[in-house]
């Protein structure tokens, strides 16, 4: 089965064509969580193993008996948040995120439909604890945006090194230039570069 993204990538880049043939179809369905919820997940998962982060997320939700609203997060102290296993910086980031959400500075899913990727990145990275990488993961995995290449992601850079048989990791600037040939399906290209690492 071929899809427009796989067809384009295979025609645009012979190395990507070989990688797609080796890995097969790897589809991804966007989560479409409310942005506040998605970003809370992202902050909790930063720099942790999936298992440890999932345990902390579960304890975080248990503080409220369900996933909380931004107002409910603001109503409890940083110390209560830390009791779920959050570090001091992450507790602070979640409170800051909740403040932004209450002030209407976090776009809703509906609002995101009318915003370009760059506009969403600009809005989200105003929140302390949400960097470019977190915003790009939000675009890819929550909104399902098709043309995002997270050039600072170590897995994407490592996958490029493996697939293209480079001696060293590519610099983000080089990867940005090289990846233009994959547009408008750079999200799919990134998924295959991650799979290159998994299959190594």
C-alpha positions in Angstrom: 0.0 0.0 0.0 1.4 3.4 -0.9 0.3 6.8 0.3 1.1 10.3 -1.1 3.7 10.9 1.6 5.5 7.6 1.0 5.3 8.1 -2.7 6.8 11.6 -2.5 9.6 10.6 -0.1 10.5 7.6 -2.2 10.7 9.7 -5.4 12.6 12.5 -3.7 15.2 10.5 -2.0 16.6 7.0 -2.9 17.9 6.5 0.7 14.5 7.3 2.1 13.0 4.9 -0.5 15.2 2.1 0.8 14.4 2.9 4.4 10.6 2.8 3.7 11.0 -0.5 1.8 12.8 -2.0 4.8 10.5 -0.7 7.5 7.2 -0.8 5.7 4.2 1.4 6.4 4.3 3.1 9.8 1.1 5.2 10.2 0.5 7.5 13.0 -2.8 8.7 14.3 -2.7 12.1 16.1 -3.9 12.1 19.7 -5.9 15.4 19.5 -5.8 15.9 23.2 -6.7 19.4 24.5 -3.4 21.4 24.2 -3.1 22.0 28.0 -3.4 18.3 28.6 -1.0 17.4 25.8 1.6 19.9 27.1 1.3 18.7 30.7 2.1 15.2 29.4 5.1 16.5 27.5 6.5 18.4 30.5 6.1 15.4 32.8 7.7 13.1 30.2 10.8 15.3 29.6 14.1 13.5 30.3 12.4 10.5 31.9 11.9 6.9 30.8 8.3 6.2 29.7 7.6 4.0 32.7 8.8 6.5 35.3 6.9 9.4 33.6 3.7 7.3 33.3 3.8 6.6 37.1 4.3 10.3 37.8 1.5 11.3 35.4 -0.8 8.8 37.2 0.0 10.2 40.6 -0.5 13.8 39.2 -4.0 12.9 38.0 -4.7 11.2 41.3 -4.2 14.5 43.1 -7.4 15.7 41.4 -9.2 12.3 40.9 -9.0 12.9 37.1 -7.1 15.1 34.6 -7.3 18.6 36.1 -8.3 21.9 34.5 -5.7 24.7 34.5 -7.7 26.4 37.3 -7.5 23.3 39.5 -3.7 23.1 38.9 -3.3 26.7 40.0 -5.4 26.0 43.1 -2.8 23.7 44.7 0.7 24.4 45.8 4.0 23.5 44.1 4.7 21.2 47.1 1.5 19.3 46.5 2.5 18.9 42.8 5.9 17.7 44.0 4.3 15.0 46.1 3.4 13.3 42.8 7.1 12.8 42.1 7.6 16.0 40.0 10.9 17.8 40.3 10.9 21.4 41.6 11.4 22.9 38.0 8.7 20.7 36.5 6.2 21.7 39.2 7.0 25.3 38.5 6.6 24.7 34.7 3.1 23.2 35.2 2.0 26.1 37.3 3.3 28.5 34.6 1.6 26.5 31.9 -1.7 26.6 33.9 -1.3 30.4 34.2 -0.9 30.8 30.5 -3.9 28.6 29.8 -6.1 30.5 32.2 -5.0 33.8 30.6 -6.0 32.4 27.2 -2.5 32.3 25.8 -2.6 28.5 25.0 -4.5 28.1 21.7 -7.3 25.6 21.7 -7.5 22.7 19.2 -10.0 24.7 17.2 -7.7 27.8 17.2 -4.7 25.6 16.2 -6.5 24.8 12.9 -6.1 28.4 11.8 -2.5 28.8 13.0 0.7 27.9 11.0 3.2 25.6 12.6 5.6 28.5 13.2 2.8 30.5 15.0 2.0 27.6 17.3 5.7 27.1 18.1 6.0 30.8 18.9 3.0 30.7 21.2 3.9 27.6 23.0 7.6 28.4 23.6 6.5 31.5 25.5 5.8 29.1 28.3 8.8 28.3 30.5 9.6 24.6 30.2 8.2 24.3 26.7 11.0 24.5 24.2 11.1 24.1 20.5 11.4 20.3 20.7 8.3 20.0 22.9 6.3 22.3 20.6 7.4 20.2 17.6 6.3 17.0 19.3 3.0 18.7 20.0 2.6 19.5 16.3 3.5 16.0 15.2 1.9 13.7 17.7 -1.0 15.8 19.0 -2.1 17.8 15.9 -0.8 15.4 13.2 0.9 18.2 11.3 2.5 16.6 8.2 5.6 18.8 7.6 7.6 19.0 10.9 11.3 18.0 11.0 12.6 18.2 14.6 16.3 18.8 13.6 17.5 19.1 17.2 16.0 15.7 18.1 18.8 13.2 18.9 16.9 10.2 17.5 16.2 12.0 14.2 19.9 13.0 13.9 21.0 9.5 14.8 18.6 7.9 12.3 19.9 10.2 9.6 23.5 9.1 10.5 22.5 5.4 10.2 20.4 5.6 7.1 22.8 7.8 5.2 25.9 6.1 6.5 27.5 9.2 7.9 30.5 9.1 10.2 29.1 11.8 12.5 25.7 13.1 13.6 24.5 15.8 11.2 24.4 19.3 12.5 20.8 20.6 12.8 21.4 23.3 10.2 22.6 20.7 7.7 19.6 18.5 8.4 17.3 21.5 8.0 18.7 22.2 4.5 18.8 18.5 3.5 15.3 17.9 4.7 13.7 20.4 2.4 13.5 17.8 -0.3 11.2 15.8 2.0 8.7 18.7 2.3 5.7 18.7 2.6 6.0 15.3 4.4 8.9 15.9 6.8 6.9 14.4 9.7 6.8 11.1 7.9 10.5 11.4 7.1 11.2 12.0 10.8 9.2 8.9 11.8 11.3 6.8 9.4 14.5 8.2 10.8 13.4 7.2 14.3 12.6 3.7 12.9 16.1 3.5 11.4 17.5 3.8 15.0 15.0 1.1 16.3 15.9 -1.3 13.5 19.7 -0.9 13.9 
